[in-house]
Amino acid sequence: MIRAWLTQHGFVFFYTLKQLASTPVTALLSITVMGIALSLPTGVYVLMENLQSISGQTAGSPQISLFLKQNAQKEDIDKIQQRLQEDSQIVNYRFVSKDSALTQLQQSSGLTDITANLTYNPLPDAFVVHTRENTSDSLEQWKLTLQSWPEIAHVQFDSAWVDRLNALLKLVRSVVLMLATLLSIAIVAIMFNTIRLQILTKRDEIEISKLIGATDSFIQRPFLYFGTIQGLSGGITAWLIIGWGINVLNGELMPLTQLYDLDIQLRHLSLQDSISLLLFSAWLGWLGARISVASHLWQIEPE
């Protein structure tokens, strides 16, 4: 039973490939159009994923400044340092003494004469900490936790870049969703019309098949395979287009990365995303064919 089922589907599969090969120009144009349509939202998605990766290199991990109390002693500094070493969420940290901070202020601001007349150093000791957290909520929670340490007088960090990046990525996700929805509808419509034309072309064959007792599932099977194979081919085309675009952009990025001493390399879709793209494109082709078959096949009856 299973062998017969596999034989039937294998016959239909190769018959569909033969049908595609019989009209190579039409099939190629249709697959190219679907590939370009799929590559647009997928390409934006790839750029978004690379943007998240690149932002980690260019912006670095979030920086938090811990300002100690003015009367902090060496024991307090050692206690904070031990806590920072034990925390797995901290990437690295750097201690900046009050004397070092004052020297840097004098060198960068040109206020040597003014600071030289100070009776005491008003700057506190500080730790500059980089964490693995990169969202506003998590950083705010970190701020409250660090602020509760008795040796800490003030905690400061700039979350503006985090908010801007998250807002930009949220906007890009919305754009990807809208593009994917609109272009998916367009692909379904293209396949709907393609299958409709095939049904009209093979009207006589369908009538004869119904006269000899062929079931609806048997008649519609080649059309569904046709839509699925074309959809899958469109997904493969989109994957190749994105790969070509990434190679071109990586070539253009090379001079920029050398100027800023950055290791930036755009990456293609992951294996999981690639499989999702191919399955989704095949499903779109099948869906367009299924809707077209359901709309037109019942109208053909033997006279």
C-alpha positions in Angstrom: 0.0 0.0 0.0 2.7 2.4 1.0 4.8 1.4 -2.0 2.0 2.1 -4.3 1.4 5.5 -2.7 5.1 6.4 -3.1 5.1 5.2 -6.7 2.1 7.4 -7.5 3.7 10.5 -5.9 7.0 9.7 -7.6 5.4 9.5 -11.0 3.5 12.8 -10.4 6.7 14.5 -9.2 8.8 13.6 -12.3 5.8 14.3 -14.5 5.7 17.8 -13.0 9.4 18.3 -13.5 8.9 17.3 -17.2 6.1 19.9 -17.5 8.4 22.6 -16.1 11.2 21.6 -18.5 8.8 21.8 -21.4 8.3 25.5 -20.9 11.8 26.6 -19.5 11.4 30.4 -20.2 8.0 30.7 -18.6 9.1 28.6 -15.6 12.4 30.5 -15.2 10.6 33.9 -15.3 8.0 32.8 -12.8 10.7 31.4 -10.4 12.8 34.5 -10.8 9.9 36.8 -9.9 9.1 34.7 -6.8 12.8 34.6 -5.8 13.1 38.4 -6.0 9.9 38.9 -4.1 11.1 36.5 -1.3 14.6 38.0 -1.2 13.3 41.5 -0.3 11.9 40.8 3.2 14.5 38.1 3.8 17.3 40.4 2.8 16.1 43.0 5.3 15.9 40.3 7.9 19.5 39.3 7.2 20.6 42.9 7.5 18.8 43.3 10.8 20.5 40.2 12.2 23.8 41.5 11.1 23.1 44.9 12.6 22.6 43.3 15.9 25.9 41.4 15.6 27.8 44.5 14.4 26.4 46.7 17.1 28.0 44.5 19.7 31.4 45.2 18.1 31.0 48.9 17.4 29.1 50.0 20.5 30.5 47.5 22.8 28.7 46.1 25.8 26.8 48.5 28.0 29.0 50.6 30.3 28.1 51.4 33.9 30.0 53.8 36.1 30.1 53.1 39.9 31.1 56.2 41.9 32.2 55.3 45.5 31.6 57.5 48.5 34.1 60.1 49.3 35.2 58.4 52.5 35.6 55.0 50.8 38.6 53.0 52.1 40.8 50.4 50.5 38.7 47.7 52.2 35.6 49.0 50.5 37.3 49.1 47.1 38.5 45.5 47.6 35.0 44.4 48.6 33.5 45.9 45.5 36.2 44.4 43.3 35.5 40.9 44.8 31.8 41.2 44.1 32.4 42.3 40.5 34.8 39.3 40.0 32.2 36.9 41.2 29.4 38.2 39.0 29.0 36.2 35.8 27.0 39.0 34.1 30.0 41.3 34.1 32.2 41.2 31.0 35.0 43.3 32.4 35.7 46.2 34.8 38.3 48.9 35.4 39.1 50.8 38.6 39.7 54.5 38.2 41.2 56.1 41.3 40.2 59.7 42.3 43.8 60.8 41.7 43.8 59.3 38.2 40.4 60.8 37.4 41.7 64.3 38.5 44.8 63.9 36.3 42.7 63.0 33.3 40.4 66.0 34.0 43.4 68.3 34.0 44.8 66.9 30.8 41.5 66.9 28.9 40.0 70.2 30.0 43.0 72.4 30.4 42.0 73.4 33.9 45.4 72.7 35.4 45.6 76.1 37.1 42.2 75.9 38.7 42.5 72.3 39.9 45.9 73.0 41.3 44.4 75.4 43.8 41.9 72.9 45.2 42.4 72.0 48.8 41.2 68.5 48.3 40.3 66.2 45.5 36.5 66.4 45.0 36.3 63.4 42.6 35.4 60.0 43.9 37.0 56.6 43.2 35.1 54.8 40.5 34.6 51.5 38.7 33.8 51.3 35.0 31.9 48.1 34.4 30.8 46.4 31.2 27.9 44.0 31.5 26.3 41.3 29.3 22.9 42.9 29.7 21.8 45.1 26.8 18.1 46.0 27.4 16.8 49.1 29.2 14.8 47.1 31.7 17.7 44.8 32.7 20.1 47.8 32.9 17.6 49.6 35.2 17.4 46.6 37.4 21.2 46.5 37.5 21.3 50.1 38.5 19.0 49.5 41.4 21.0 46.5 42.6 24.3 48.3 42.4 22.9 51.4 44.1 22.0 49.3 47.1 25.6 48.4 47.8 26.6 50.4 50.9 30.0 51.6 49.4 28.4 53.0 46.3 27.3 56.7 46.2 26.0 56.9 42.7 25.5 54.6 39.6 25.4 56.1 36.1 25.0 54.6 32.7 23.9 55.9 29.3 21.0 53.8 28.0 20.1 56.1 25.1 22.0 54.0 22.6 20.3 50.9 23.8 16.9 52.5 23.4 17.8 53.8 19.9 19.0 50.4 18.8 15.9 48.6 20.2 13.6 51.2 18.6 15.4 50.8 15.2 15.2 47.0 15.4 11.6 47.2 16.3 10.9 49.4 13.3 12.9 47.0 11.0 10.9 44.0 12.3 7.7 45.8 11.4 9.0 46.6 8.0 10.0 42.9 7.5 6.6 41.7 8.6 4.7 44.1 6.3 7.0 43.3 3.3 6.7 39.5 3.9 2.9 39.7 4.2 2.4 41.8 1.1 4.9 39.9 -1.1 3.6 36.5 0.2 0.1 37.5 -1.0 1.7 38.5 -4.3 3.4 35.1 -4.7 0.1 33.3 -3.9 -1.7 35.4 -6.5 1.0 34.7 -9.1 0.7 31.0 -8.5 -3.1 31.2 -8.4 -3.1 32.7 -11.9 -0.4 30.2 -13.2 -2.4 27.2 -12.1 -5.6 28.7 -13.4 -4.0 29.0 -16.9 -2.8 25.4 -16.6 -6.2 24.1 -15.7 -7.7 25.9 -18.6 -5.0 24.6 -21.0 -5.6 21.0 -19.8 -9.4 21.2 -19.6 -9.9 18.3 -22.1 -7.5 16.1 -20.2 -9.3 16.8 -16.9 -12.7 16.0 -18.5 -11.4 12.7 -19.9 -9.8 11.8 -16.5 -13.2 12.4 -14.8 -15.0 10.3 -17.3 -12.8 7.3 -16.6 -13.4 7.7 -12.9 -10.3 9.6 -11.7 -10.8 11.2 -8.2 -10.4 14.9 -7.5 -7.3 14.3 -5.4 -5.7 12.4 -8.3 -6.5 15.2 -10.8 -5.3 18.0 -8.6 -2.1 16.3 -7.4 0.1 17.4 -10.4 -1.1 21.0 -10.0 -0.2 21.0 -6.3 3.2 19.5 -7.1 3.7 22.2 -9.7 3.0 25.0 -7.3 5.1 23.4 -4.5 8.1 22.9 -6.8 7.9 26.4 -8.2 7.6 27.9 -4.7 10.6 25.9 -3.5 12.6 27.0 -6.6 11.7 30.6 -5.8 13.0 30.1 -2.2 16.3 28.7 -3.6 16.5 31.6 -5.9 16.0 34.0 -3.1 18.7 32.3 -1.0 21.1 32.6 -3.9 20.2 36.3 -4.4 20.8 37.1 -0.8 24.1 35.2 -0.9 25.2 37.2 -3.9 24.2 40.4 -2.2 26.1 39.6 0.9 29.3 38.8 -1.1 29.0 42.2 -2.9 28.4 44.1 0.4 31.3 42.3 2.1 33.6 43.4 -0.7 32.5 47.0 -0.3 32.8 46.9 3.5 36.4 45.7 3.4 38.0 49.2 3.0 35.8 50.6 5.8 36.7 47.8 8.2 40.4 48.4 7.5 40.1 52.1 8.2 38.3 51.6 11.6 40.2 48.4 12.5 36.9 46.4 12.8 36.2 42.8 12.2 32.9 43.2 10.4 31.7 40.4 8.1 28.1 40.1 7.0 26.7 36.6 7.4 24.3 34.6 5.4 21.1 33.0 6.7 21.7 30.4 9.4 20.9 26.7 8.6 17.6 27.0 10.5 16.6 30.2 8.8 17.5 28.8 5.4 15.3 25.7 6.0 12.5 28.0 7.2 12.8 30.1 4.0 12.6 27.1 1.7 9.7 25.5 3.6 7.8 28.8 3.6 8.4 29.4 -0.1 7.2 25.8 -0.9 4.2 26.3 1.2 3.3 29.6 -0.5 3.5 27.8 -3.9 1.4 25.0 -2.6 -1.2 27.4 -1.1 -1.6 29.4 -4.4 -2.0 26.1 -6.3 -4.5 24.8 -3.7 -6.7 27.9 -3.8 -6.6 27.9 -7.6 -7.5 24.2 -7.9 -10.3 24.6 -5.4 -11.7 27.6 -7.3 -11.6 26.3 -10.8 -11.4 22.5 -10.9 -14.9 21.9 -9.8 -16.2 24.0 -12.7 -14.9 21.4 -15.2 -17.4 18.5 -15.6 -17.5 16.0 -18.5 -20.4 16.7 -20.9 
